[in-house]
Amino acid sequence: MTGPRKGPGAGTRGYIALETLHSIGGEARSNTWMEASLRKWPTAGRVTWDRLVQNLMDARLVFQRDGAFAITDDGLAWLGVAVDAPAREKPVIVGPRYVAPMRPLSTRNIPAIRVMREGAFDYRDIPSLQGSARIEFKTSLKVAGGDVAG
């Protein structure tokens, strides 16, 4: 196996296992499939077999359901067997980002009105210190008809 979504090369252990699964009906339990494959490839051990099956599953050539392994349409196509299933559409990787429509009259866009007590902003009369310089309070707030000092 060379990587995900790739199949085994012809004559390799993975290819032999895939051919064997197809020759015994396309679906079999692990022990049945392993015994049939090991007749063609007797030098493999259990650890090598488990890794081989996992590689075939990672390449999506084989899947497991209810303890039995079955060959997928991609696996049949890899072996060169005609597949009568319709071709799958390419999946949409990521859809477009949702942007909420502009609603200028929404309550979210109405500024909150706060009732303040008298003298709530008296702390602004005390200048700030930056180094040894005293800096008076300045604001960029513009209020129509309001009384904002600064």
N, C-alpha and C positions, 0 to 999 in steps of 0.2 A: 504494500500500500504506500502510496506516495503522499497522501494527505486527505483531508476531509473532502467529500463529494467526488473523489476519484476512485476508480476501480482497480482491482489487481491486474497485473500484467498476465498475458497468456502463459500458461505453464507454471505459474507460481502456486504456492500452497493455497492462497486465498481463492484463486481462480478454480483450482481443483475442488475445493470445498463448495464453491458456488455451483459448479457443474454437477457435483454429486447431489446437492440438495435439489437441483432441478430434475436430475434423473430419477430420484426416488419419489417424485410426485410434487415437488415444490413446497412441501410442508412436512416437517418431521420433528419429533422430540430430540433433545440435545444428544442423548446417548445413541439413538438410532443414526442420526446424522453423523456423529463422530465416528462410530464404528464403520459406517460405509465409506467415509472419507479416509480413514486410516488404512483401509485395504489398499488404496491407491498411494498412500503416503505414510508408510509404517514407522517412520523415525520420529514422529511428533509425540510429545507428551501432553498431559492434561493442561499444564500451564500455557504451553504454546497454543493449544487449541482454544482456550478461553480468550487469549489475546487476539487470536485470529478472528474469532466470532465477533468480538467487540469491535475490531477494525471494520468488519463487514457491516455491522450495525451503524457505526459512525459514518460510513460512506453511504448509508441508506440503501444498501443493496439487499439487506435482510432485516426483518423485524421479528420481534418476539411477542406472542400473544398466548395467554393461558398455558405457559410452559412449553409451547411449540414454536419452532422457528419457521418462518415462511419467507419465500423470496418475493421481493417487491417488483413492480413494473420496471423500475430503473435497473434492478438486477437482471431481469429478463432481457432488457435492451442491451445491457453490458455483455451478455452472453451471445447476442445476435439473434435472439428468438423474437419473432414478431409479436408485438403486444397489441391487443385489440382495444385497449383502454384509450379514451380520448386524451390528447395532450393537455397537460395542465398549463394554466395561465401563469405568467410570472407574478409572484406576489408583490404587493405594494410594500416597499420597505418602510417608508414613513409617509404618512399622509400630510397634507398641508397644515400649517399651524393655524389654530383657531384664533381669530381676532374678533373681539366683540364689536358690534356696530356702534358707531358714535351716537350717543343719546344726550344731547346738550340739555334737555329739559328733565333729565333724570335727577332724582333726589340726591344722588351721589355728587352731583356737580354744584349743588347749592351749598354755599359756605355756612358753616355752623355759626349760630348767633350765641354768643356767650354773654351772660349778664355778669358784670364785674362790680365788685364793691368799690366804694370811693377810696382812692389812695392805693389801689392794687399795683400801680406802676411807679410808686414812689422810689423804689430801689434804683430806677434808672437815673435818678438825680445824683447818685454817688458815682464819681468817675472811676473807670478801670485803670489799673496800672499795667503798663507795658514797659518793662525795664524801670527807668526812673521817670518816665513820662506819664502824665495822667491823660487819659483819653475819655472824652465825653461820649455819651450814648448817641448813636445815630440810627435812624430807621429808614428802610426803603419802602415801608408800608404807605400806601396812598389810599385814603378813605374819603369818599365823596361826602361832603357835608359833615364830616366828623372832626374831632379835635384830637389830633395826634401830634405830640410834641417830638421834636428831634430833628 
